[in-house]
Amino acid sequence: MLLYNGSILVCSYYTVGQYGSLVHPPNMISCDMVFSYNALYAYGQSKLANALHASELTRRLQAEGVNITANSLHPGVIKTNLARHGGFFSIFVNTVHSFLKNVPQGAATTCYVALHPQVKGVSGQYFADSNLSKASGYARDPELAKKLWDFSVKLTESK
Ligand SMILES: NC(=O)c1ccc[n+]([C@@H]2O[C@H](COP(=O)([O-])OP(=O)(O)OC[C@H]3O[C@@H](n4cnc5c(N)ncnc54)[C@H](OP(=O)(O)O)[C@@H]3O)[C@@H](O)[C@H]2O)c1
């Protein structure tokens, strides 16, 4: 999400947080693995990629002296339609439905990082529950972030 004040926000997930590596094999991200699709695994990879992207983007913006921030965040587990195609995951979400955040609660951390004066100028960080938080080791790995960036450029470059 690119904001009017020149900040970039990416929505991440709990698996990117310090306790989360449930769906991450040891060598995340596997840039060379394009077979044997597994939805949960792919979801975890996509969220980790979001956090790594914000981190590498921060490094590049700062290297060029650009005054734009990029952060990632975990909004919480929110009652949305996300799990509607999720099989077992969908059953699980319906079971714990009443313990989940509603949409305004789920938007709170995003709004905090986007707008709160405390976060002005902060970049390359990970937030949860409207606070600075610590991302997993994978999400804080600068070499992995660069590897993912280079891999993405290679995938999308014009032939
Ligand atoms: N819910 C959570 O607990 C949670 C936690 C952390 C992160 N997130 C992340 O937050 C993001 C939004 O999730 P959500 O919970 O709001 O899910 P959601 O209720 O399923 O909403 C997803 C939205 O994306 C739209 N969409 C899906 N595929 C699209 C496409 N190819 N092109 C354009 N629009 C598309 C859908 O449009 P239609 O309604 O028209 O299909 C829908 O409005 C996801 O990236 C999710 O991983 C969610």
The ligand as a Tripos MOL2 file, in Angstrom:
@<TRIPOS>MOLECULE
LIG
   48    52     1     0     0
SMALL
NO_CHARGES

@<TRIPOS>ATOM
      1 N1         -7.8000  -11.8200    7.7510 N.am      1 LIG1
      2 C1         -6.6750  -11.9560    8.4250 C.2       1 LIG1
      3 O1         -6.6460  -12.4650    9.5820 O.2       1 LIG1
      4 C2         -5.3580  -11.4600    7.8400 C.ar      1 LIG1
      5 C3         -4.2260  -11.4480    8.6760 C.ar      1 LIG1
      6 C4         -3.0200  -11.0180    8.1560 C.ar      1 LIG1
      7 C5         -2.9350  -10.6370    6.8240 C.ar      1 LIG1
      8 N2         -4.0340  -10.6670    6.0380 N.ar      1 LIG1
      9 C6         -3.8690  -10.2670    4.6380 C.3       1 LIG1
     10 O2         -4.6970   -9.1620    4.3100 O.3       1 LIG1
     11 C7         -5.0350   -9.2250    2.9100 C.3       1 LIG1
     12 C8         -6.5440   -9.0930    2.7780 C.3       1 LIG1
     13 O3         -7.1260  -10.2030    3.4640 O.3       1 LIG1
     14 P1         -8.6290  -10.2310    3.9560 P.3       1 LIG1
     15 O4         -8.6210  -10.9810    5.2440 O.co2     1 LIG1
     16 O5         -9.2370   -8.8840    3.8980 O.co2     1 LIG1
     17 O6         -9.2510  -11.2040    2.8540 O.3       1 LIG1
     18 P2        -10.6180  -11.1810    2.0780 P.3       1 LIG1
     19 O7        -11.7590  -10.8730    2.9900 O.co2     1 LIG1
     20 O8        -10.6490  -12.4850    1.3360 O.co2     1 LIG1
     21 O9        -10.4610   -9.9630    1.0670 O.3       1 LIG1
     22 C9         -9.5940  -10.0600   -0.0300 C.3       1 LIG1
     23 C10        -9.9530   -8.9560   -0.9890 C.3       1 LIG1
     24 O10        -9.0400   -9.0250   -2.0780 O.3       1 LIG1
     25 C11        -9.8080   -9.0320   -3.2840 C.3       1 LIG1
     26 N3         -9.0770   -9.8370   -4.2660 N.ar      1 LIG1
     27 C12        -8.7240  -11.1300   -4.1850 C.ar      1 LIG1
     28 N4         -8.0850  -11.5180   -5.2870 N.ar      1 LIG1
     29 C13        -8.0360  -10.4400   -6.0900 C.ar      1 LIG1
     30 C14        -7.5080  -10.2080   -7.3770 C.ar      1 LIG1
     31 N5         -6.8810  -11.1540   -8.0560 N.pl3     1 LIG1
     32 N6         -7.6130   -8.9620   -7.8780 N.ar      1 LIG1
     33 C15        -8.2320   -7.9800   -7.2040 C.ar      1 LIG1
     34 N7         -8.7640   -8.1420   -5.9730 N.ar      1 LIG1
     35 C16        -8.6600   -9.3650   -5.4330 C.ar      1 LIG1
     36 C17       -11.1320   -9.6710   -2.9280 C.3       1 LIG1
     37 O11       -12.1080   -9.2380   -3.8490 O.3       1 LIG1
     38 P3        -13.4880  -10.0450   -4.0030 P.3       1 LIG1
     39 O12       -14.2710   -9.8570   -2.7480 O.co2     1 LIG1
     40 O13       -14.1030   -9.3820   -5.1870 O.co2     1 LIG1
     41 O14       -13.1330  -11.4790   -4.2320 O.co2     1 LIG1
     42 C18       -11.3590   -9.1030   -1.5360 C.3       1 LIG1
     43 O15       -11.9460   -7.8170   -1.5700 O.3       1 LIG1
     44 C19        -4.4990  -10.5700    2.4110 C.3       1 LIG1
     45 O16        -3.2660  -10.3480    1.7750 O.3       1 LIG1
     46 C20        -4.2910  -11.3650    3.6810 C.3       1 LIG1
     47 O17        -3.3000  -12.3460    3.5430 O.3       1 LIG1
     48 C21        -5.2560  -11.0520    6.5100 C.ar      1 LIG1
@<TRIPOS>BOND
     1     1     2 1
     2     2     3 2
     3     2     4 1
     4     4     5 ar
     5     4    48 ar
     6     5     6 ar
     7     6     7 ar
     8     7     8 ar
     9     8     9 1
    10     8    48 ar
    11     9    10 1
    12     9    46 1
    13    10    11 1
    14    11    12 1
    15    11    44 1
    16    12    13 1
    17    13    14 1
    18    14    15 2
    19    14    16 1
    20    14    17 1
    21    17    18 1
    22    18    19 2
    23    18    20 1
    24    18    21 1
    25    21    22 1
    26    22    23 1
    27    23    24 1
    28    23    42 1
    29    24    25 1
    30    25    26 1
    31    25    36 1
    32    26    27 ar
    33    26    35 ar
    34    27    28 ar
    35    28    29 ar
    36    29    30 ar
    37    29    35 ar
    38    30    31 1
    39    30    32 ar
    40    32    33 ar
    41    33    34 ar
    42    34    35 ar
    43    36    37 1
    44    36    42 1
    45    37    38 1
    46    38    39 2
    47    38    40 1
    48    38    41 1
    49    42    43 1
    50    44    45 1
    51    44    46 1
    52    46    47 1
@<TRIPOS>SUBSTRUCTURE
     1 LIG1         1 GROUP 0 **** ****
